């Protein structure tokens, strides 16, 4: 049985081709780039795939807040037969499959309520992502520390990683301090911005580029099968993507997140 990845495009996404390429490099047998409208029209079915990826971009120009309009489309649109689009996404997850949201895709997942799904409550918004503390768009490389205690399928056994960020709204905003505590206590903080020297989580700018509390760079849900992160793993799929590659700086590439995902799917579906 093949591992099939589906990369959603349309309405402003701009890294879908790199994302599909990275999924193929990681071992996915297919990685189709499909416009969201084709899904709503019933021309592409989620059930035919194992790995659903929401790539980065500028969904709807971020005019109503990053990922907000896209979340409303998933929440309220219906297929031609009248069935809710949201139900197909819920069924996809109930079958034990994987979802990855990158940058705008992460913003979409939190607005839709797929992350962090505290208490197992899906489709209830519990956190959001707001403007960077710097009040400007941040385009820079950062270090990321995976949480070894996290249930996240994507980050299992990964070392300190390097990835670029490209966002203006990447600061985690929780409903209250109790929500942040639940994220930490449940090990749902899958990735944290790290100091490049110590490798430990940091609040210091620019290593933490947006001021996210608890240095949150990525969240998972309690199942560990949904991951959202602000940095772009698809932008580091080859050694030459790294700005220090000519100096021999060999950081773990973002492709490793995809490798873990494909490995998990082969173990559980093939």
CORNORRA-V105910 format. One line per field, one symbol per residue. ss: DSSP state (~ for helix, > for strand, _ for the rest). psi: psi as a letter, one per 30 degrees, with the letter a starting at -180 (. if undefined). burial: # if it has 24 or more other ideal C-beta (glycine too) atoms within 12 Angstrom, else .. Layout:
ss = ???
psi = ???
burial = ???
This chain:
ss = ___>>>>>>___>__~~~~~~~~~~____>>>>>>~~~~~_____~~~__>>>>__>_~~~~_____~~~~~~~~~_>_____>~~~~~~~~~~___>>>>>_~~~~~~~~~_____~~~______>>>>_______>>>>>>>>>______________>>>>>>>___>>>>__~~~~~~~~~___>>>>>>______>___________~~~>>>>>_____>>>>__>~~~___~~~___~~~____>__~~~~~~~~~~~~~~~_
psi = kljkkjkkllgfkggeeeeeeeeeefgkekjkjkkeefeefgfkkefglfjkkjllaijgggegkkfeeeeeeeeflllfgfkkeeeeeeeeefgglkkkkkceeeeeeeefgfkfhkggjlgkkflakakkffglkkjlklkkjkjffkfkeegkgkaklklkkilfigkkjleleeeeeeeeeghfjekkklkfefglklfkkgejffgkkghjfklllffgfkkkkeljffgifkeffkfgefggjilklffeeeeeeeeeeeeff.
burial = ..##############.###########..####.#..##...#.#..############.#..#######.###.#.......##.###.##...######################...##.########.....#.########..#######.#.###############....##.###.#########.#....##....###############################...##........###############.....
